[in-house]
Amino acid sequence: MRIIQLEQAGVIVETAAGYRVAIDIGSYTPVEKLADMSADAMLVSHLHRDHFSIPQIQVLAPTTVYLNRECIDLWGDESAKSHIVEVKVGDSRDIGGGVHVTFFEVDHGPNVTTKPKENFGFLLEADGKRLYFGGDIFYPSGINVSTLEVDYALLPVGGFYTFGPAKAVAFAKQFKHIGALLPMHYNMRPEAKDEFLSLAKSAGLAV
């Protein structure tokens, strides 16, 4: 499993066989940067434009896009909807290429202007590995991580709309095991990445 991190919460997960799953590549990633990239499938956690941006999706041209109803209603272009699969909190799906995804709800917290009706986190399983994607999580929420062993965990660390560095580290310590911890969602506050990495190392977490 190969992980390519882009701006904000954007990430591409590539399996050993070359199947590519794009996650939350939104408006912070310039479309020009995606010109030589592609995706077989795409997951979107919620409607905010830094996670859900139609121009970025169109450039990546995934065969299938997995969206909740709120995002589908915002899409507008009926001709594109043949590529969309509606998903809900609690769904567990094979999305092709030997990739399995569990969709769970995470709490975006009190500071969002537009509160999503559904705000996903994702648990991806492929190549015998597990990846936890925390999305825009502000309060500890979603699946029970105390019994969860993952090879990778991506957590937001920017603060205000999501975990800040200290809260992200505290949450990471609740997992049964994390092989490698990756920070995301710090474009508005780049110094949060270094603060998080320092705290995580001090806590004995692998980063």
Residue frames as a rotation matrix with the C-alpha (Angstrom) as fourth column:
MET 1
0.575 0.818 0.000 0.00
0.818 -0.575 0.000 0.00
0.000 0.000 -1.000 0.00
ARG 2
-0.625 -0.750 0.215 1.38
0.762 -0.646 -0.042 3.38
0.171 0.138 0.976 -1.06
ILE 3
0.418 0.749 -0.514 0.06
0.837 -0.538 -0.102 6.67
-0.353 -0.388 -0.851 0.34
ILE 4
-0.566 -0.494 0.660 0.36
0.710 -0.699 0.087 9.97
0.418 0.518 0.746 -1.52
GLN 5
0.032 0.568 -0.823 -0.67
0.838 -0.464 -0.287 12.97
-0.545 -0.680 -0.491 0.59
LEU 6
-0.288 -0.004 0.958 -1.89
0.697 -0.686 0.207 16.14
0.656 0.728 0.200 -1.06
GLU 7
-0.784 -0.057 0.619 -3.14
-0.226 -0.902 -0.369 19.43
0.579 -0.428 0.694 0.34
GLN 8
-0.113 0.744 0.658 -5.46
-0.961 -0.251 0.118 19.63
0.253 -0.619 0.743 3.36
ALA 9
0.083 0.184 0.979 -6.97
-0.604 0.791 -0.098 16.14
-0.792 -0.584 0.177 3.77
GLY 10
0.682 0.244 -0.689 -6.35
-0.730 0.276 -0.625 14.97
0.038 0.930 0.366 0.22
VAL 11
-0.246 -0.750 0.614 -4.77
-0.623 0.607 0.493 11.56
-0.742 -0.261 -0.617 -0.22
ILE 12
0.429 0.290 -0.856 -4.36
-0.819 0.525 -0.232 8.87
0.382 0.800 0.463 -2.87
VAL 13
0.075 -0.331 0.941 -3.99
-0.609 0.732 0.306 5.28
-0.790 -0.595 -0.146 -1.71
GLU 14
0.240 -0.091 -0.967 -2.44
-0.913 0.316 -0.256 2.93
0.329 0.944 -0.007 -4.25
THR 15
0.801 0.087 0.592 -2.49
-0.345 0.876 0.337 -0.84
-0.489 -0.475 0.732 -3.86
ALA 16
-0.187 -0.918 0.348 0.35
-0.198 0.383 0.902 -3.16
-0.962 0.100 -0.253 -4.83
ALA 17
-0.160 0.219 0.963 -1.60
0.828 0.560 0.010 -3.97
-0.537 0.799 -0.271 -8.02
GLY 18
-0.917 -0.326 0.229 -1.86
0.398 -0.767 0.504 -0.28
0.011 0.553 0.833 -8.92
TYR 19
0.055 0.984 0.171 -5.52
0.806 -0.145 0.574 0.34
0.590 0.106 -0.801 -8.01
ARG 20
-0.876 -0.461 0.143 -5.86
0.339 -0.799 -0.497 3.94
0.343 -0.387 0.856 -6.86
VAL 21
0.230 0.921 -0.315 -8.38
0.926 -0.107 0.363 5.33
0.300 -0.375 -0.877 -4.37
ALA 22
-0.637 -0.348 0.688 -8.56
0.201 -0.936 -0.288 9.13
0.744 -0.045 0.667 -4.02
ILE 23
0.052 0.623 -0.780 -9.89
0.988 0.082 0.131 10.59
0.146 -0.778 -0.612 -0.78
ASP 24
0.637 0.377 -0.673 -11.07
0.633 -0.754 0.176 14.14
-0.441 -0.538 -0.719 -0.06
ILE 25
-0.582 -0.785 0.213 -9.05
0.767 -0.441 0.466 15.89
-0.272 0.435 0.859 -2.77
GLY 26
0.439 0.869 -0.227 -10.73
0.812 -0.492 -0.315 19.27
-0.385 -0.046 -0.922 -2.57
SER 27
0.920 0.134 0.369 -10.26
0.322 -0.794 -0.515 22.90
0.225 0.592 -0.774 -3.51
TYR 28
0.689 -0.716 -0.108 -6.88
-0.367 -0.474 0.800 23.31
-0.625 -0.512 -0.590 -1.75
THR 29
-0.180 -0.736 0.652 -5.22
0.385 0.557 0.736 21.11
-0.905 0.384 0.183 -4.39
PRO 30
-0.182 0.093 -0.979 -4.76
-0.719 -0.692 0.068 22.99
-0.671 0.716 0.192 -7.70
VAL 31
0.788 0.542 0.291 -6.33
-0.194 0.668 -0.718 21.14
-0.584 0.510 0.632 -10.61
GLU 32
0.603 -0.635 -0.483 -3.07
-0.695 -0.122 -0.709 21.62
0.391 0.763 -0.515 -12.53
LYS 33
-0.317 -0.746 0.586 -1.29
-0.935 0.351 -0.059 19.51
-0.162 -0.567 -0.808 -9.93
LEU 34
0.020 0.455 0.890 -3.65
-0.305 0.851 -0.428 16.63
-0.952 -0.263 0.156 -10.72
ALA 35
0.379 0.220 -0.899 -3.14
-0.892 -0.173 -0.418 16.70
-0.248 0.960 0.131 -14.49
ASP 36
-0.265 -0.581 -0.770 -0.88
-0.726 0.646 -0.237 13.63
0.635 0.496 -0.593 -14.49
MET 37
-0.887 0.023 0.461 -2.79
-0.360 0.591 -0.722 11.80
-0.289 -0.807 -0.515 -11.78
SER 38
-0.277 0.845 -0.457 -5.80
-0.540 0.256 0.802 9.51
0.795 0.469 0.385 -11.95
ALA 39
-0.676 0.133 0.725 -7.99
-0.638 0.387 -0.666 7.45
-0.369 -0.912 -0.176 -9.66
ASP 40
-0.853 0.414 -0.318 -10.05
0.147 0.774 0.616 4.31
0.502 0.478 -0.721 -10.06
ALA 41
0.202 0.904 -0.378 -12.38
0.802 0.069 0.593 5.22
0.562 -0.423 -0.711 -7.19
MET 42
-0.666 -0.389 0.636 -12.92
-0.012 -0.848 -0.530 8.27
0.746 -0.361 0.560 -5.01
LEU 43
-0.009 0.595 -0.804 -14.25
0.960 0.230 0.160 8.72
0.281 -0.770 -0.573 -1.50
VAL 44
-0.443 -0.046 0.895 -15.56
-0.043 -0.996 -0.073 12.03
0.895 -0.071 0.440 -0.15
SER 45
-0.803 0.029 -0.596 -16.13
0.569 0.334 -0.751 12.49
0.177 -0.942 -0.285 3.56
HIS 46
0.017 0.826 -0.564 -18.52
0.763 -0.375 -0.526 15.46
-0.646 -0.421 -0.637 3.48
LEU 47
0.616 0.508 0.602 -19.76
0.788 -0.376 -0.488 18.51
-0.022 0.775 -0.632 1.60
HIS 48
0.648 -0.369 -0.666 -17.18
-0.022 -0.884 0.467 21.17
-0.761 -0.288 -0.581 2.57
ARG 49
0.964 -0.105 -0.245 -15.27
-0.259 -0.147 -0.955 22.34
0.064 0.984 -0.169 -0.51
ASP 50
0.058 -0.995 0.087 -11.83
-0.998 -0.059 -0.002 21.57
0.007 -0.086 -0.996 0.91
HIS 51
-0.511 -0.161 0.844 -12.97
-0.311 0.950 -0.007 17.92
-0.801 -0.266 -0.536 0.79
PHE 52
0.019 0.637 0.771 -15.55
0.741 0.508 -0.438 17.91
-0.671 0.580 -0.463 -2.01
SER 53
-0.085 -0.110 -0.990 -14.71
-0.446 -0.885 0.137 19.83
-0.891 0.453 0.026 -5.18
ILE 54
0.730 0.530 0.433 -16.16
0.101 0.542 -0.834 18.83
-0.676 0.652 0.342 -8.53
PRO 55
0.744 -0.488 -0.456 -13.33
-0.644 -0.342 -0.684 20.27
0.178 0.803 -0.569 -10.73
GLN 56
-0.282 -0.888 0.363 -10.77
-0.939 0.333 0.086 18.15
-0.197 -0.317 -0.928 -8.86
ILE 57
0.014 0.375 0.927 -12.96
-0.154 0.917 -0.368 15.06
-0.988 -0.138 0.071 -9.19
GLN 58
0.908 0.405 -0.110 -13.39
-0.142 0.051 -0.989 15.68
-0.395 0.913 0.104 -12.92
VAL 59
0.334 -0.866 -0.372 -9.63
-0.921 -0.215 -0.326 15.94
0.202 0.451 -0.869 -13.49
LEU 60
-0.512 -0.528 0.678 -8.94
-0.708 0.706 0.015 12.70
-0.486 -0.473 -0.735 -11.61
ALA 61
-0.081 0.601 -0.795 -11.81
-0.929 0.245 0.279 11.07
0.362 0.761 0.538 -13.55
PRO 62
-0.779 -0.158 0.608 -12.50
-0.450 0.815 -0.366 8.15
-0.437 -0.558 -0.705 -11.18
THR 63
-0.807 0.504 -0.306 -14.69
0.053 0.579 0.814 5.39
0.588 0.641 -0.494 -12.53
THR 64
0.221 0.876 -0.429 -16.79
0.649 0.197 0.735 5.51
0.728 -0.441 -0.525 -9.36
VAL 65
-0.671 -0.312 0.673 -17.32
-0.250 -0.759 -0.601 8.24
0.698 -0.571 0.432 -6.76
TYR 66
-0.217 0.555 -0.803 -18.74
0.812 0.560 0.167 7.33
0.542 -0.615 -0.572 -3.36
LEU 67
-0.803 0.021 0.595 -20.81
-0.164 -0.968 -0.187 10.18
0.572 -0.248 0.781 -1.90
ASN 68
-0.686 0.673 -0.276 -23.45
0.534 0.209 -0.819 10.73
-0.493 -0.710 -0.503 0.73
ARG 69
0.111 0.865 0.489 -26.85
0.992 -0.071 -0.099 12.10
-0.051 0.496 -0.867 -0.28
GLU 70
0.609 0.100 -0.787 -25.95
0.300 -0.948 0.111 15.66
-0.735 -0.304 -0.607 0.71
CYS 71
-0.402 -0.838 -0.368 -23.01
-0.182 -0.321 0.930 15.74
-0.897 0.441 -0.023 -1.73
ILE 72
-0.628 0.242 0.740 -25.02
0.731 0.508 0.455 14.04
-0.266 0.827 -0.496 -4.48
ASP 73
0.459 0.888 -0.037 -27.68
0.842 -0.447 -0.303 16.73
-0.285 0.108 -0.952 -4.24
LEU 74
0.431 -0.381 -0.818 -25.01
-0.093 -0.920 0.380 19.42
-0.898 -0.088 -0.432 -4.59
TRP 75
-0.433 -0.706 0.561 -23.46
0.479 0.347 0.807 17.84
-0.764 0.618 0.187 -7.70
GLY 76
0.009 0.565 -0.825 -26.17
-0.403 -0.753 -0.520 19.12
-0.915 0.337 0.221 -10.05
ASP 77
-0.355 -0.215 -0.910 -24.88
-0.934 0.040 0.355 17.56
-0.040 0.976 -0.215 -13.29
GLU 78
0.510 0.682 0.525 -27.27
-0.656 0.703 -0.275 14.68
-0.556 -0.204 0.806 -13.93
SER 79
0.765 -0.222 -0.604 -25.08
-0.450 0.487 -0.749 13.27
0.460 0.845 0.273 -16.72
ALA 80
-0.276 -0.960 0.051 -22.26
-0.659 0.151 -0.737 12.64
0.699 -0.237 -0.675 -14.24
LYS 81
0.009 0.332 0.943 -24.38
-0.989 0.145 -0.042 10.83
-0.151 -0.932 0.330 -11.72
SER 82
0.833 0.230 -0.503 -24.02
-0.366 0.911 -0.191 7.46
0.415 0.343 0.843 -13.44
HIS 83
-0.035 -0.941 -0.335 -20.54
0.029 0.334 -0.942 7.35
0.999 -0.043 0.016 -11.86
ILE 84
-0.472 -0.101 0.876 -21.83
-0.761 -0.454 -0.463 8.04
0.444 -0.885 0.138 -8.35
VAL 85
-0.202 0.407 -0.891 -22.67
0.442 0.850 0.288 5.48
0.874 -0.335 -0.351 -5.69
GLU 86
0.259 0.365 0.894 -24.59
-0.607 -0.659 0.445 6.70
0.752 -0.658 0.051 -2.65
VAL 87
-0.331 -0.395 -0.857 -23.21
0.476 0.715 -0.513 5.61
0.815 -0.577 -0.049 0.71
LYS 88
0.582 0.579 0.570 -24.36
-0.306 -0.494 0.814 6.09
0.753 -0.649 -0.110 4.29
VAL 89
-0.239 -0.585 0.775 -22.94
-0.949 -0.029 -0.315 5.88
0.207 -0.811 -0.548 7.78
GLY 90
0.126 0.225 0.966 -22.51
-0.621 0.778 -0.100 2.22
-0.774 -0.587 0.238 8.68
ASP 91
0.912 0.190 -0.362 -22.00
-0.409 0.468 -0.784 0.99
0.021 0.863 0.505 5.12
SER 92
0.008 -0.906 0.423 -19.23
-0.398 0.385 0.833 -1.49
-0.917 -0.175 -0.357 4.42
ARG 93
0.889 0.422 -0.179 -18.34
-0.263 0.149 -0.953 -2.00
-0.376 0.894 0.243 0.76
ASP 94
-0.058 -0.833 0.551 -15.89
0.670 0.376 0.640 -3.57
-0.740 0.406 0.536 -1.64
ILE 95
0.589 0.281 -0.758 -14.97
-0.191 -0.862 -0.469 -0.72
-0.785 0.421 -0.454 -3.98
GLY 96
0.970 -0.212 -0.118 -12.88
-0.059 0.268 -0.962 -2.66
0.235 0.940 0.247 -6.49
GLY 97
0.279 -0.960 -0.007 -9.25
-0.435 -0.119 -0.893 -3.60
0.856 0.252 -0.451 -6.75
GLY 98
-0.021 -0.248 -0.969 -9.40
0.625 0.753 -0.206 -5.67
0.780 -0.610 0.139 -3.58
VAL 99
-0.903 -0.259 0.343 -10.18
-0.044 -0.739 -0.673 -2.57
0.428 -0.622 0.656 -1.49
HIS 100
-0.020 0.890 -0.455 -12.81
0.814 0.279 0.510 -2.72
0.581 -0.360 -0.730 1.25
VAL 101
-0.782 -0.200 0.590 -14.12
-0.051 -0.923 -0.381 0.43
0.621 -0.328 0.712 2.97
THR 102
-0.131 0.729 -0.672 -16.15
0.982 0.188 0.013 0.96
0.136 -0.658 -0.740 6.13
PHE 103
-0.387 0.122 0.914 -17.96
0.157 -0.968 0.196 4.30
0.908 0.219 0.356 6.40
PHE 104
-0.054 0.357 -0.932 -18.46
0.988 0.156 0.002 5.73
0.147 -0.921 -0.362 9.89
GLU 105
0.680 0.430 0.594 -19.59
0.343 -0.902 0.261 9.04
0.649 0.026 -0.761 11.37
VAL 106
-0.389 -0.739 -0.550 -17.17
0.906 -0.199 -0.374 11.45
0.167 -0.643 0.747 13.04
ASP 107
0.580 0.642 -0.501 -18.11
0.765 -0.641 0.063 14.61
-0.281 -0.420 -0.863 14.93
HIS 108
0.087 -0.501 0.861 -17.06
0.751 -0.535 -0.387 17.83
0.655 0.680 0.330 13.13
GLY 109
-0.596 -0.381 -0.707 -17.49
0.795 -0.407 -0.450 19.89
-0.117 -0.830 0.545 16.28
PRO 110
0.219 0.821 -0.527 -19.20
0.788 -0.467 -0.400 23.20
-0.575 -0.328 -0.750 17.06
ASN 111
-0.203 -0.442 -0.874 -17.26
0.071 -0.897 0.437 25.65
-0.977 0.027 0.213 14.88
VAL 112
-0.798 -0.083 0.597 -18.47
0.578 0.179 0.796 24.78
-0.173 0.980 -0.095 11.38
THR 113
-0.735 0.556 -0.389 -20.75
-0.563 -0.820 -0.107 27.29
-0.378 0.140 0.915 9.66
THR 114
0.198 0.756 -0.623 -22.47
-0.909 0.379 0.171 24.56
0.366 0.533 0.763 7.65
LYS 115
-0.312 -0.276 0.909 -22.81
-0.726 0.687 -0.041 21.38
-0.613 -0.673 -0.414 9.69
PRO 116
-0.679 0.029 -0.733 -22.80
-0.594 0.565 0.572 18.27
0.431 0.825 -0.367 7.49
LYS 117
0.462 0.866 0.190 -25.68
-0.868 0.398 0.297 15.85
0.182 -0.302 0.936 7.82
GLU 118
0.945 -0.316 0.081 -23.11
0.288 0.925 0.249 13.07
-0.153 -0.212 0.965 7.50
ASN 119
0.525 -0.851 -0.012 -19.37
-0.839 -0.514 -0.180 13.47
0.147 0.104 -0.984 8.07
PHE 120
0.947 -0.039 -0.318 -17.52
0.007 0.995 -0.101 10.28
0.320 0.093 0.943 7.25
GLY 121
0.002 -0.975 0.223 -14.36
-0.858 0.112 0.501 8.73
-0.513 -0.193 -0.837 8.48
PHE 122
0.663 0.182 -0.726 -13.08
-0.637 0.648 -0.419 5.74
0.394 0.740 0.545 6.51
LEU 123
0.123 -0.651 0.749 -11.43
-0.524 0.599 0.606 2.44
-0.843 -0.467 -0.267 7.34
LEU 124
0.534 -0.033 -0.845 -9.72
-0.821 0.217 -0.527 1.05
0.201 0.976 0.088 4.23
GLU 125
0.262 -0.455 0.851 -8.47
-0.310 0.796 0.521 -2.51
-0.914 -0.400 0.068 3.96
ALA 126
0.926 -0.065 -0.372 -6.22
-0.353 0.206 -0.913 -3.61
0.136 0.976 0.168 1.07
ASP 127
0.210 -0.910 -0.358 -3.05
-0.363 0.267 -0.893 -5.64
0.908 0.317 -0.274 0.53
GLY 128
0.205 -0.082 -0.975 -3.52
0.713 0.695 0.091 -7.17
0.670 -0.714 0.201 3.98
LYS 129
-0.844 -0.502 -0.191 -3.20
0.509 -0.636 -0.580 -3.70
0.170 -0.586 0.792 5.55
ARG 130
0.291 0.934 -0.209 -5.57
0.954 -0.267 0.136 -1.28
0.071 -0.239 -0.969 7.25
LEU 131
-0.802 -0.454 0.389 -5.73
0.443 -0.888 -0.124 2.50
0.402 0.073 0.913 6.94
TYR 132
0.076 0.782 -0.619 -7.77
0.945 -0.255 -0.205 4.73
-0.318 -0.569 -0.758 9.25
PHE 133
-0.668 -0.173 0.724 -8.79
0.477 -0.846 0.237 8.10
0.572 0.504 0.648 7.76
GLY 134
-0.587 0.373 -0.719 -10.18
0.734 -0.130 -0.667 10.41
-0.342 -0.919 -0.198 10.44
GLY 135
0.055 0.635 0.770 -11.68
0.820 -0.470 0.328 13.04
0.570 0.613 -0.547 8.14
ASP 136
-0.365 -0.092 0.927 -12.75
-0.216 -0.960 -0.180 16.24
0.906 -0.266 0.330 9.89
ILE 137
0.296 0.411 -0.862 -12.93
0.688 0.534 0.491 14.82
0.662 -0.739 -0.125 13.39
PHE 138
-0.033 -0.214 0.976 -13.14
-0.388 -0.897 -0.210 17.35
0.921 -0.386 -0.053 16.25
TYR 139
0.186 0.151 0.971 -14.32
-0.968 0.200 0.154 15.18
-0.171 -0.968 0.184 19.15
PRO 140
-0.898 -0.414 0.151 -13.32
-0.397 0.908 0.133 11.52
-0.192 0.060 -0.980 19.66
SER 141
0.169 0.985 0.022 -16.09
-0.682 0.133 -0.719 9.71
-0.711 0.106 0.695 17.80
GLY 142
0.094 -0.055 -0.994 -16.79
-0.925 0.364 -0.108 7.08
0.368 0.930 -0.017 15.18
ILE 143
0.568 0.100 -0.817 -15.73
-0.056 0.995 0.083 3.46
0.821 -0.001 0.571 15.48
ASN 144
0.944 -0.240 0.226 -14.24
-0.208 0.099 0.973 2.06
-0.256 -0.966 0.044 18.66
VAL 145
0.537 -0.806 -0.250 -10.48
-0.473 -0.042 -0.880 2.44
0.699 0.591 -0.404 18.20
SER 146
0.245 -0.464 0.852 -9.46
-0.945 0.083 0.317 0.86
-0.218 -0.882 -0.418 21.52
THR 147
0.336 -0.091 0.938 -9.52
-0.027 0.994 0.107 -2.56
-0.942 -0.061 0.331 19.84
LEU 148
0.989 0.147 0.016 -8.41
0.025 -0.061 -0.998 -1.33
-0.145 0.987 -0.064 16.42
GLU 149
0.045 -0.995 0.084 -5.02
0.262 0.093 0.960 -2.20
-0.964 -0.021 0.265 14.95
VAL 150
0.965 0.259 0.045 -4.09
0.125 -0.304 -0.945 -0.26
-0.231 0.917 -0.325 11.81
ASP 151
0.176 -0.930 0.321 -0.97
0.979 0.201 0.043 0.08
-0.105 0.307 0.946 9.70
TYR 152
-0.805 -0.371 0.463 -1.64
0.449 -0.891 0.066 3.76
0.388 0.262 0.884 9.01
ALA 153
0.177 0.853 -0.491 -3.76
0.941 -0.292 -0.169 6.42
-0.288 -0.432 -0.855 10.68
LEU 154
-0.633 -0.261 0.729 -4.36
0.528 -0.834 0.160 9.83
0.567 0.486 0.665 9.10
LEU 155
0.131 0.635 -0.761 -5.58
0.971 -0.237 -0.031 12.41
-0.200 -0.735 -0.648 11.61
PRO 156
0.412 0.047 0.910 -6.33
0.405 -0.904 -0.137 16.12
0.816 0.425 -0.391 11.21
VAL 157
-0.064 -0.556 -0.828 -4.17
0.998 -0.021 -0.062 18.37
0.017 -0.831 0.556 13.38
GLY 158
-0.453 -0.231 0.861 -5.02
0.521 -0.852 0.045 21.95
0.724 0.469 0.506 12.35
GLY 159
-0.768 0.220 -0.601 -7.40
0.535 -0.294 -0.792 22.81
-0.351 -0.930 0.109 15.17
PHE 160
-0.744 0.584 -0.325 -10.58
-0.527 -0.811 -0.252 24.94
-0.411 -0.016 0.912 15.33
TYR 161
0.137 0.820 -0.555 -12.57
-0.976 0.207 0.066 22.81
0.169 0.533 0.829 12.84
THR 162
0.556 -0.071 -0.828 -10.80
-0.084 0.986 -0.141 19.55
0.827 0.149 0.542 13.74
PHE 163
0.740 -0.472 -0.479 -8.43
0.659 0.363 0.659 18.05
-0.137 -0.803 0.580 16.27
GLY 164
0.706 -0.704 0.076 -5.48
-0.681 -0.705 -0.200 20.22
0.194 0.089 -0.977 17.13
PRO 165
-0.093 -0.848 -0.521 -2.06
-0.548 0.481 -0.685 18.61
0.831 0.222 -0.509 17.65
ALA 166
-0.775 -0.251 0.581 -2.56
-0.632 0.294 -0.717 17.67
0.009 -0.922 -0.386 21.31
LYS 167
0.137 0.913 0.384 -6.07
-0.770 0.342 -0.539 16.28
-0.623 -0.222 0.750 20.80
ALA 168
0.592 0.034 -0.805 -4.91
-0.694 0.530 -0.488 14.27
0.410 0.847 0.338 17.79
VAL 169
-0.490 -0.838 -0.240 -2.08
-0.511 0.499 -0.700 12.70
0.706 -0.220 -0.673 19.80
ALA 170
-0.600 0.338 0.725 -4.44
-0.695 0.229 -0.682 11.94
-0.396 -0.913 0.097 22.71
PHE 171
0.534 0.837 -0.121 -6.84
-0.767 0.420 -0.485 10.23
-0.355 0.352 0.866 20.29
ALA 172
0.264 -0.512 -0.817 -4.04
-0.654 0.527 -0.542 8.27
0.709 0.678 -0.196 18.61
LYS 173
-0.733 -0.592 0.336 -3.05
-0.626 0.392 -0.674 6.88
0.267 -0.704 -0.658 22.00
GLN 174
-0.011 0.823 0.568 -6.51
-0.823 0.315 -0.473 5.31
-0.568 -0.472 0.674 22.29
PHE 175
0.494 0.168 -0.853 -5.82
-0.756 0.568 -0.326 2.92
0.430 0.806 0.407 19.38
LYS 176
0.916 -0.212 0.339 -4.72
-0.003 0.844 0.536 -0.60
-0.400 -0.493 0.773 20.18
HIS 177
-0.071 -0.974 0.217 -1.94
0.552 0.143 0.821 -0.19
-0.831 0.178 0.528 17.61
ILE 178
0.936 0.184 -0.300 -0.91
-0.146 -0.572 -0.807 2.27
-0.320 0.799 -0.509 14.86
GLY 179
0.463 -0.797 0.388 1.99
0.859 0.511 0.025 1.35
-0.218 0.322 0.921 12.59
ALA 180
-0.735 -0.645 0.209 2.52
0.678 -0.715 0.174 4.88
0.037 0.270 0.962 11.25
LEU 181
0.215 0.777 -0.592 0.72
0.761 -0.513 -0.397 8.09
-0.613 -0.365 -0.701 12.16
LEU 182
-0.600 -0.378 0.705 0.27
0.780 -0.473 0.410 10.72
0.179 0.796 0.578 9.44
PRO 183
-0.367 0.472 -0.802 -0.92
0.355 -0.726 -0.589 14.30
-0.860 -0.500 0.099 10.10
MET 184
-0.543 0.257 0.800 -3.25
0.780 -0.199 0.593 16.12
0.312 0.946 -0.092 7.70
HIS 185
0.440 0.848 0.296 -5.56
0.716 -0.530 0.455 19.15
0.543 0.011 -0.840 7.50
TYR 186
0.264 -0.420 -0.869 -2.98
0.747 -0.481 0.459 21.75
-0.610 -0.770 0.186 8.59
ASN 187
-0.142 -0.366 0.920 -2.78
0.932 -0.364 -0.001 23.99
0.335 0.857 0.392 5.50
MET 188
0.619 0.440 0.650 -4.29
0.215 -0.891 0.399 26.93
0.756 -0.107 -0.646 7.35
ARG 189
0.755 -0.407 0.515 -1.79
-0.651 -0.363 0.667 26.46
-0.084 -0.838 -0.539 10.21
PRO 190
0.545 -0.554 -0.629 1.38
-0.259 0.602 -0.755 24.77
0.797 0.575 0.185 8.87
GLU 191
-0.399 -0.762 0.510 3.15
-0.737 -0.064 -0.672 24.97
0.545 -0.644 -0.537 12.23
ALA 192
0.392 0.645 0.656 0.58
-0.896 0.430 0.112 22.51
-0.210 -0.631 0.747 13.60
LYS 193
0.798 -0.140 -0.586 2.29
-0.196 0.859 -0.473 19.69
0.569 0.492 0.659 11.69
ASP 194
-0.220 -0.972 -0.083 5.63
-0.119 0.111 -0.987 20.14
0.968 -0.207 -0.140 13.47
GLU 195
-0.352 0.175 0.920 3.89
-0.922 -0.232 -0.309 20.56
0.160 -0.957 0.243 16.82
PHE 196
0.718 0.692 0.077 1.97
-0.696 0.715 0.057 17.34
-0.016 -0.095 0.995 16.26
LEU 197
0.562 -0.561 -0.608 5.05
-0.036 0.717 -0.696 15.39
0.826 0.413 0.383 15.16
SER 198
-0.484 -0.766 0.423 6.97
-0.437 -0.207 -0.875 16.54
0.758 -0.608 -0.234 18.23
LEU 199
-0.093 0.549 0.830 4.14
-0.988 0.050 -0.144 15.59
-0.121 -0.834 0.538 20.59
ALA 200
0.830 0.449 -0.332 3.63
-0.513 0.847 -0.140 12.24
0.218 0.286 0.933 18.88
LYS 201
0.150 -0.871 -0.468 7.31
-0.051 0.466 -0.883 11.32
0.987 0.156 0.025 19.13
SER 202
-0.587 -0.344 0.733 7.33
-0.682 -0.277 -0.677 12.33
0.436 -0.897 -0.072 22.80
ALA 203
0.233 0.790 0.567 4.35
-0.932 0.348 -0.101 10.03
-0.277 -0.505 0.818 23.34
GLY 204
-0.510 -0.557 0.655 6.21
-0.367 0.830 0.420 7.13
-0.778 -0.026 -0.628 21.72
LEU 205
0.574 0.770 0.280 3.99
0.023 0.326 -0.945 7.03
-0.819 0.549 0.170 18.63
ALA 206
-0.371 -0.702 0.607 5.44
0.641 0.279 0.715 6.07
-0.671 0.655 0.347 15.25
VAL 207
0.615 0.538 -0.576 5.29
-0.012 -0.724 -0.690 8.94
-0.788 0.431 -0.439 12.77
